[in-house]
Each structure stands twice: as structure tokens, then as C-alpha cells.
């Protein structure tokens, strides 16, 4: 008996897990590990080079390249306890924390970053909001009475204000410290170090049934993600009330970001994990992108243990891999899911070091 060859050609569609085997497209896969689907072809991932770990040996929680007021470029690397400048050749220079923070320990959570006035402000909910400006010493946001009253888990910038979400006032470890899970606080316009000016202030989202799980600014509006919805802060141009707050979506159950650090932004698009799917948001429309791999991704998410789920957007991952991608790093199962946002295909990625705790496109000088 003669058998006919079954020729399988691209365009390859990545991982499919939403159909029984006989009904899946021939160009799809039950699993794709350490390969990328790009322009209908399957590529091996770029070679990864081992890089020197930070001197403290702790988890890297964020890294960012910025220009200071003199135009000099710096790459700041944040671990769970320390901050460093990373220079060419893999050299780490430790940055000095302010004395006000010498007795505070970190939460171990990822840091939220905001770039304004040639400075990088950051906080992870346990320390004062602090910034680096190219010097070796870190500074607390504000000085004296105008200093920010606490820490924040989420930061963003809008209308020249530094906005803080999910605050702890004063920071953890101080007498009277209270957690404000629904609070958005903002600085003076044009001065992220002043929190007593008439144009600074705060708003508590008491009308919503859930807490803040992330913030980002898309276009002229700041979107405040919650576990079951999204709120919007719109600039008003009024000094005494610089932001008007309203609900983009409001419901005890709805589309929100249930894994706070899965929220990642590139340009005017945000990507996040909700209760029922993975979504892309462009300030006007929430679009599901979990596609044919959603079932398998959520199986991994349900088994996540020991740490936080992290999301990253990478515009380019090595030579020949210049496509926009959204990465979901899942602890416990130590798996990382990658969506080619141009084609909508999903693949998986693994490394010898387990899960990813930070991923960004940076340079060293």
C-alpha cells in the first residue's frame, strides 16, 4: 500500500491548545520550546551569553537606561535590596541609599519606574520613593516637609506630575504606617519632589470594589488598573484639581489586571493578564490576545508559586528577531510565554536559570 506524504509548510502558527489534535491546523504545535515563530518560519532562539551577576547575588527586579541632565547615559540595575550602575564590561557600581532608608528592608517585589526631569524615580512599596540622576547617591523624592509621605508600588507620569499608586504612608516600619490600596497621589506639576504644593494631592478610589494593581499613561490619560476593572485619570488643567477620575470599567467582576506585575507598556499599548484572558489595551479598546494558547498559559498561571508573575514587552530580541513581543514569566513552573504581537502566535522559552525576574533592552557605556 502506498502512503501519501503529508507535507507541512508554513506559515507556522505557534502553540495551539484550544482544539483536539485532529482539528488543529497542520502548521500549529502542541508545544514550541526555545523556538520563535516569525514570518511563518520557525527559528531557534538567539544564543544567550552568561552575564555577571550583581555583587549582592540577589534577584534583579528591574533595569533601565536613561540620560542625565548633562546627556550622559546610565544603566541602573535594581535588585531586591540594592541599586547599581552597570557599565561596559559588566562592571557594577553600587549606589548609596539615603540615610532615611538605612533601617528599611525591601518587599522583594519588582520596582516600578518613572522617568521625569532626567531622573529615574522608583519604588516597590516598602521604601520612600527615591530617584537616581547620574550621581552615585540616591535621593528621596522631596526634602523636608515637601517630601513624599510614603512609598508606592506603582508610578507613572502625566501632565508633568509624578503619580503614585497603592501607597504606604508613612513607609513600612514607621509608627502609624497605613496601607492605602486604592490611593493615587501626585506631586506638584513640574516638580516630582514637592507634595505640599496646591497642585499636588491625592484621591482615594473608594467607589470601586477592588484595589489598584498597576498604572500607566497612554496618550493624555493615566489608566489605573484594578483586579476587576480600570479607572481613568484625565488632566483638567485646573491647579487645585489637576485630575478628574472616572471609571473606564466598573463591576465587581470584570476585565482588570489580576497579576499586578504582568502589566507592561510599549508606546501607546499596554498588555496584562485578566481573569479570563490576556489582553492588549490601546486606551480605547481591550482586545484579547491569548488566542489558541490561552488554556495552556492559564494552566501554568494556576500553578505559579513562590514569587510574582512578571510581564515584559521587548521590541527586539537579538539580530533577526526585531518583532514586538510580550513575555509572561511564571514562577514555580519556571516557564516563560512569548507572544509575537505582530502575528499573534505564542511559544515558550526556558533558561538554565529558571524564570525571568527582569527583562529589558538596555545599553552599557
C-alpha positions as CSV (number, residue, x, y, z in Angstrom):
1,X,0.0,0.0,0.0
2,X,1.4,3.4,-1.0
3,X,1.2,6.2,1.6
4,X,1.0,9.8,0.6
5,X,3.5,12.1,2.1
6,X,2.0,14.8,4.3
7,X,3.8,18.0,3.5
8,X,3.7,20.6,6.3
9,X,4.8,24.1,5.3
10,X,4.4,27.5,6.9
11,X,3.3,29.9,7.8
12,X,3.6,28.3,11.2
13,X,1.1,29.3,13.8
14,X,2.8,28.7,17.2
15,X,1.1,26.7,20.1
16,X,-2.5,25.6,19.8
17,X,-4.3,24.2,22.8
18,X,-7.9,25.0,22.2
19,X,-8.8,22.3,19.7
20,X,-8.5,18.4,19.7
21,X,-5.5,17.2,17.7
22,X,-7.4,16.2,14.6
23,X,-8.8,19.7,14.3
24,X,-5.6,21.7,14.9
25,X,-4.0,23.3,11.9
26,X,-1.2,21.3,10.4
27,X,1.1,24.3,10.8
28,X,0.5,24.5,14.6
29,X,2.3,22.9,17.5
30,X,1.2,21.4,20.9
31,X,4.4,23.0,22.3
32,X,7.3,25.1,21.0
33,X,10.2,25.4,23.4
34,X,13.0,27.9,22.8
35,X,12.0,28.5,19.2
36,X,10.3,31.6,17.7
37,X,7.7,31.7,15.0
38,X,8.5,34.7,12.8
39,X,7.1,35.5,9.3
40,X,5.7,32.0,9.0
41,X,9.1,30.4,9.7
42,X,10.4,28.6,12.8
43,X,13.7,30.0,14.2
44,X,16.0,28.8,17.0
45,X,16.3,31.5,19.7
46,X,19.4,33.7,19.7
47,X,22.3,32.4,21.7
48,X,22.3,33.6,25.3
49,X,25.6,34.7,26.8
50,X,26.1,34.4,30.5
51,X,26.4,37.8,32.2
52,X,28.0,38.7,35.5
53,X,25.5,38.7,38.4
54,X,25.2,41.8,40.6
55,X,27.6,41.8,43.6
56,X,24.8,41.1,46.1
57,X,23.8,37.9,44.3
58,X,20.1,38.8,44.7
59,X,17.3,38.8,42.1
60,X,17.4,41.6,39.6
61,X,14.0,43.3,39.7
62,X,14.3,46.0,37.1
63,X,16.9,47.7,34.8
64,X,16.7,50.8,32.7
65,X,18.9,53.0,30.6
66,X,18.4,56.8,30.9
67,X,20.2,60.1,30.1
68,X,21.0,62.5,32.9
69,X,20.8,66.3,32.8
70,X,24.2,66.6,31.0
71,X,23.3,64.0,28.4
72,X,25.4,61.2,29.9
73,X,23.8,57.7,29.7
74,X,23.5,55.4,32.6
75,X,22.0,51.9,33.1
76,X,20.5,51.4,36.5
77,X,20.1,47.8,37.8
78,X,17.8,47.2,40.8
79,X,17.9,44.1,42.9
80,X,15.6,43.3,45.8
81,X,18.0,45.2,48.1
82,X,20.5,47.3,46.2
83,X,20.9,49.6,43.2
84,X,23.8,49.7,40.8
85,X,25.0,51.4,37.7
86,X,26.1,48.9,35.1
87,X,29.0,50.0,32.8
88,X,30.7,48.4,29.8
89,X,32.4,45.1,30.6
90,X,29.8,44.1,33.2
91,X,31.1,46.4,36.0
92,X,28.7,47.2,38.8
93,X,29.0,50.4,40.8
94,X,26.8,50.3,43.9
95,X,24.6,53.4,44.6
96,X,24.2,54.7,48.1
97,X,20.8,54.8,49.6
98,X,19.8,57.8,51.7
99,X,20.2,57.6,55.4
100,X,16.5,57.8,55.9
101,X,16.2,54.3,54.5
102,X,19.1,52.6,56.2
103,X,16.7,50.7,58.5
104,X,14.2,49.6,55.9
105,X,14.1,46.3,54.2
106,X,12.7,45.8,50.8
107,X,9.5,43.9,50.0
108,X,11.3,41.9,47.3
109,X,8.7,43.0,44.8
110,X,9.6,44.4,41.3
111,X,10.2,48.1,41.2
112,X,8.0,50.5,39.3
113,X,10.0,53.1,37.4
114,X,9.1,56.6,36.1
115,X,11.4,58.9,34.1
116,X,11.0,62.6,34.5
117,X,13.3,65.6,34.6
118,X,16.3,63.5,33.6
119,X,15.8,61.3,36.6
120,X,14.6,57.8,37.2
121,X,12.2,57.5,40.2
122,X,11.4,54.1,41.6
123,X,9.7,52.3,44.5
124,X,8.5,48.8,45.3
125,X,6.1,49.6,48.1
126,X,8.5,49.3,51.0
127,X,10.8,52.3,50.8
128,X,10.3,56.0,50.2
129,X,10.0,56.9,46.5
130,X,13.6,57.6,45.5
131,X,15.5,58.6,42.4
132,X,18.8,58.4,40.6
133,X,20.1,61.2,38.5
134,X,23.5,60.0,37.3
135,X,25.3,60.6,40.6
136,X,26.4,57.9,42.9
137,X,24.0,58.9,45.7
138,X,20.3,58.1,45.5
139,X,17.9,60.7,46.8
140,X,14.5,60.6,48.4
141,X,11.8,62.3,46.4
142,X,11.4,65.7,48.0
143,X,13.1,67.2,51.1
144,X,11.9,68.3,54.4
145,X,8.2,68.9,54.8
146,X,7.6,68.6,51.0
147,X,8.9,65.0,50.9
148,X,6.7,62.3,49.6
149,X,4.8,60.9,52.6
150,X,5.5,57.3,51.9
151,X,6.2,54.6,49.4
152,X,4.2,53.3,46.4
153,X,4.0,50.1,44.4
154,X,3.2,51.8,41.1
155,X,4.5,55.0,39.4
156,X,3.7,56.9,36.2
157,X,3.9,60.5,34.8
158,X,1.2,62.7,33.5
159,X,0.9,66.4,32.8
160,X,4.3,66.9,34.5
161,X,3.1,65.3,37.7
162,X,4.7,62.2,39.2
163,X,1.7,59.9,40.1
164,X,1.9,57.2,42.8
165,X,-0.5,54.3,43.2
166,X,-1.1,51.8,46.1
167,X,0.8,53.8,48.8
168,X,2.1,53.1,52.2
169,X,2.1,56.3,54.4
170,X,4.5,56.5,56.1
171,X,6.6,53.7,54.8
172,X,6.5,50.2,56.3
173,X,8.5,50.1,59.6
174,X,7.4,53.5,60.8
175,X,4.8,54.1,63.6
176,X,1.4,54.7,62.3
177,X,2.1,53.3,58.9
178,X,-1.1,52.6,56.9
179,X,-1.6,50.9,53.6
180,X,-3.8,52.7,51.0
181,X,-4.5,50.2,48.3
182,X,-6.9,52.5,46.4
183,X,-5.0,55.7,46.7
184,X,-3.5,57.7,43.8
185,X,-1.2,60.5,45.0
186,X,0.5,63.1,42.7
187,X,3.3,65.7,43.0
188,X,3.4,69.4,42.1
189,X,3.2,70.0,38.4
190,X,6.8,70.1,37.1
191,X,8.3,69.2,40.5
192,X,8.2,65.5,41.4
193,X,9.9,66.4,44.7
194,X,7.0,68.6,46.1
195,X,3.9,67.0,47.7
196,X,2.7,70.1,49.6
197,X,2.0,72.5,46.7
198,X,-1.6,73.4,45.9
199,X,-1.3,71.4,42.6
200,X,-0.3,68.2,44.5
201,X,-2.7,66.0,46.2
202,X,-4.3,62.5,46.3
203,X,-7.6,60.7,45.5
204,X,-8.9,57.5,47.1
205,X,-11.0,55.4,44.7
206,X,-13.4,54.4,47.5
207,X,-16.2,53.8,45.0
208,X,-14.5,50.8,43.4
209,X,-14.8,47.3,44.9
210,X,-11.2,46.3,44.3
211,X,-7.6,47.6,44.8
212,X,-5.0,49.2,42.4
213,X,-2.8,46.6,40.7
214,X,-0.9,48.8,38.2
215,X,-0.8,52.2,36.5
216,X,0.3,53.5,33.1
217,X,-0.1,56.6,31.0
218,X,-1.3,56.2,27.4
219,X,-1.6,59.4,25.4
220,X,-3.0,62.1,27.7
221,X,-4.8,59.8,30.2
222,X,-3.5,57.7,33.1
223,X,-5.1,54.3,33.4
224,X,-5.3,52.8,36.9
225,X,-5.6,49.1,36.6
226,X,-7.5,47.2,39.3
227,X,-8.1,43.5,39.8
228,X,-11.5,43.7,38.2
229,X,-11.5,46.9,36.2
230,X,-9.8,50.1,35.0
231,X,-10.1,53.7,36.2
232,X,-9.0,56.7,34.3
233,X,-7.3,59.9,35.5
234,X,-7.7,62.8,32.9
235,X,-5.7,66.0,33.2
236,X,-8.0,69.0,33.8
237,X,-5.6,72.0,33.6
238,X,-7.0,73.2,36.9
239,X,-4.3,73.7,39.5
240,X,-6.4,72.8,42.6
241,X,-7.9,69.7,40.9
242,X,-5.4,68.6,38.2
243,X,-7.0,65.2,37.6
244,X,-10.6,64.1,37.1
245,X,-11.2,60.4,38.0
246,X,-13.8,58.2,36.3
247,X,-14.3,54.5,35.6
248,X,-13.4,53.0,32.3
249,X,-14.9,49.8,33.6
250,X,-16.7,49.3,36.8
251,X,-18.0,45.9,38.1
252,X,-17.4,43.5,41.0
253,X,-16.3,41.2,38.3
254,X,-14.7,42.5,35.1
255,X,-11.6,42.9,32.9
256,X,-8.7,44.0,35.1
257,X,-5.1,43.1,35.9
258,X,-5.1,40.2,38.4
259,X,-1.3,39.8,38.3
260,X,0.0,43.3,39.1
261,X,3.4,42.9,37.6
262,X,2.2,41.4,34.4
263,X,1.3,44.9,33.2
264,X,3.8,46.0,30.6
265,X,3.7,49.0,28.2
266,X,5.2,49.8,24.9
267,X,4.3,53.0,23.1
268,X,0.6,53.6,23.5
269,X,-0.3,50.0,24.2
270,X,-0.5,48.1,27.5
271,X,-0.6,44.3,28.0
272,X,-1.8,42.5,31.0
273,X,-3.4,39.3,32.4
274,X,-7.0,39.3,33.5
275,X,-9.3,36.6,34.9
276,X,-10.4,35.2,31.6
277,X,-7.7,36.1,29.0
278,X,-4.5,38.0,28.2
279,X,-5.3,41.5,26.9
280,X,-3.9,44.3,24.8
281,X,-5.2,47.8,25.6
282,X,-4.7,50.9,23.4
283,X,-6.7,53.4,25.6
284,X,-9.9,52.8,23.6
285,X,-10.3,49.1,23.2
286,X,-9.5,46.0,25.2
287,X,-8.6,43.1,22.9
288,X,-7.9,39.5,23.9
289,X,-4.6,38.1,22.7
290,X,-4.5,34.7,24.5
291,X,-5.7,33.0,21.3
292,X,-5.2,29.3,20.8
293,X,-2.6,29.0,23.6
294,X,-4.7,30.6,26.4
295,X,-5.8,27.3,28.0
296,X,-2.2,26.1,28.4
297,X,-1.0,29.6,29.6
298,X,-3.6,29.7,32.3
299,X,-2.7,26.1,33.4
300,X,0.8,27.4,34.1
301,X,-0.6,30.5,35.8
302,X,-2.7,28.4,38.2
303,X,0.5,26.6,39.2
304,X,2.5,29.7,39.9
305,X,4.2,29.6,43.3
306,X,6.9,31.3,45.3
307,X,7.1,34.7,43.5
308,X,5.2,37.1,41.3
309,X,4.2,36.7,37.7
310,X,6.1,39.3,35.6
311,X,5.3,40.7,32.2
312,X,7.7,42.4,29.8
313,X,7.4,44.0,26.3
314,X,10.6,43.6,24.2
315,X,10.7,45.4,20.8
316,X,13.8,43.4,19.6
317,X,15.4,40.3,20.9
318,X,18.7,39.9,19.1
319,X,19.7,40.1,15.4
320,X,16.9,38.8,13.2
321,X,14.3,38.9,16.0
322,X,13.2,42.5,15.5
323,X,9.5,41.9,16.3
324,X,7.5,43.3,19.2
325,X,6.8,40.6,21.8
326,X,5.0,40.3,25.1
327,X,6.7,38.0,27.7
328,X,5.0,36.4,30.7
329,X,7.4,34.9,33.2
330,X,5.7,32.4,35.6
331,X,7.5,31.3,38.8
332,X,7.0,27.8,40.2
333,X,6.7,26.1,36.8
334,X,9.6,28.4,35.7
335,X,8.1,28.9,32.3
336,X,8.0,32.0,30.1
337,X,5.4,32.5,27.4
338,X,6.1,34.8,24.5
339,X,3.5,36.3,22.2
340,X,4.7,37.6,18.8
341,X,2.4,40.7,18.8
342,X,2.7,41.2,15.1
343,X,1.4,37.7,14.3
344,X,-0.4,36.6,17.4
345,X,1.5,33.4,17.8
346,X,2.6,32.0,21.2
347,X,5.7,30.0,22.0
348,X,7.5,29.0,25.3
349,X,11.0,29.9,26.5
350,X,13.2,28.4,29.2
351,X,16.7,29.1,30.5
352,X,19.1,27.3,32.8
353,X,18.4,29.9,35.4
354,X,14.7,29.3,35.7
355,X,12.2,32.1,35.5
356,X,13.0,35.6,34.4
357,X,12.7,38.3,37.1
358,X,13.8,41.2,34.8
359,X,14.0,41.7,31.1
360,X,14.7,45.0,29.2
361,X,16.6,46.4,26.3
362,X,19.5,48.3,27.8
363,X,22.9,49.5,26.8
364,X,26.2,49.8,28.7
365,X,28.6,52.7,28.2
